[in-house]
Amino acid sequence: DEDIPIIPTISYEQFLELNEMLFKKKNPALLPIQIAYYTGLRIGEACSLTWQDIDFSRNTLRIDKTLARISRDAGRRSAPRSAKRSAQWISATPWRRF
């Protein structure tokens, strides 16, 4: 048995502080961070979502790509998820209004 490393997470209070700070600064990272926090998505998955990935009638998100850095010079682009983690629909709680 290998020891499983503990990955630190932020508390709800820390999330609220981050949320407030990003909101005050009108930072475009606010929505992806909110989506990642409430759904458990990786930040690259949240950042690569498009309107076509969101089904408001069923409260679901289609996760079939992630934002990836290709190289320092090339910047970032959306890339398909690996075969191990193929496309999936996840349930999303009703969106909170801030």
Disulfide bonds with the S-S distance in Angstrom:
none
